[in-house]
């Protein structure tokens, strides 16, 4: 699983829409979340991963795939 796939998994597990997560993350609209979730490249800033983890109530280690 990629970071984006883990973000999507946790978002769906929390029953959160892309629109709601985008708003909480400070993005203009859901297209940013959609792009991140589809991204196959693992180049994402650790600060961004930490913010996603906080909003999704999970560990940054899980989102990075370092802790299943």
Steps between C-alpha positions, in 0.01 A plus 500: 500500500616851423472797736206624293324166523546500878362854522197392298457187714503703823274771354243242396535316832415828674210551255645834396445649156783637289334841532504489880861381516607767249335769713665370818838483328465855367475407131277696263298197389490122489709473182817528711390207717405298194843561346681401821293182533578399141867593519738207449805713578599492865632859497290663770628733769515350847321808636211425263492135607491609864210737430307227317566263791367756745184565297444127441579403860774254413876468516729665243693172513191316374448747215863459395470120511759466773254362755221273387 
